[in-house]
């Protein structure tokens, strides 16, 4: 009995030693700004359950440090414990850094009070090095029998340039296999570039009973930021449709933007947005999130509704009334040239909850005050006429006795002429008639 107990203890100690030496106690999978405080998702890579607040327990617990100073846990927003293999959120009572970065580390203490384990650490940057600005899917609707290209527009949103960028797709998305990918190796602060991923169909067929499926492909980014090596994972998804079960039922949002073609600099105008489901007989559209942007920061956009709950049924014609109207205001500093307004929207299928998006742009001209704006012509200035003073002859009286006498004479002559013509015509007619009788 004693031998078996000693053997069990020996095996347990070996397992702990191996886990500790391998450096797989905990993994920080994601950092999140939680109401202004530092939040982190932690995965338990070890075999015992571990508790997240060492202030409440002194065994099988985690202790957090920021730049070497102990950071307390907000128990009201954090998981109390993390079971083996699970991933849970822990929120610290420490504000998110406002500049540069802080070094966050986690120390694990086991049941015997030993803390001789690898320390998990990560840098918490005030601004993220890279952020996803837009995801472009080609084609917009993905089916299992066609290839697909995903373009991630990434922005260097931090305070420093991002260098030594490498990309790795950790898992193949369902129904597809990656064939090619390309990414920039360097981004300057504020620069935006595309990360391109191309997939081909894997040959796996979608069951006929399925309407659509969501495919996941986690993208691991490794790069240098502030001179430190950084590694992060961006989880991307796209919807794969079943062509047989969705034929003619997928709705499509369409836009019409109406704005005057020209506006004087410093003035305001209205942009009316017409939106509708352009596929008759399709599912309805719900939860339209609308955004409107201008290509110039000096153009102010306000007063428009950005959330349209719907539902929008399919129709063949454009609706008469706009769904919302935005106020477009230019400033005295707005450049006099052609500008572009872009409306974008994300929405879902009301029935199947399939997400989709749509965008459309319109141009208008901003003119300075000394330029003529179409629709409001400048007043025509007539040349000033010279006034000349001269004697005025009184007009002759219309209808004088002499004029009336001449008019009567002319009328008599006209009537006499007409009478003669009628007489000769009658004689000629009766002469022809007498000849035809005899």
Buried (B, 14 or more C-beta within 10 A) or exposed (E): EEEEEEEEEEEEEEEBEEBBEEEBBBBBEBBEEBEEBBBBBBBBBBEBEBBBBBEEBEBBBBBBBBEEEEBEBBBEBBBEBBEEEEBBBBBBBBEBBEEBBBEBBBBBBBEEEEEEBBBBEBBBBEBBBBBEEBEEBEEEBBBBEEBBBBBBBBBBBBBBBBBEBEBEBEEBBBBBEBEEBEBBEBBEBEBEBEBBBBBEBEEEEBEEEEBBBEBEBBBEBEBBBBEEEBEBEBEBEBBBBBEEBBEEBBBBBBBBBEBBEBBBBBBEBBBBBBBBBBBEEBBBBBBBEBEBEBBBEBBEBEEBEEEBEBBBBBBEEEEEEBBBBBEBBBBEEBBBEEBEBBBBBBBBBBBBEBEBBBBBEBEBBBBEEEEEBEEEEEEEEEEEEEEEEEEEEEEEEEEEEEEEEEEEEEEEEEEEEEEEEEEEEEEEEEEEEEEEEE
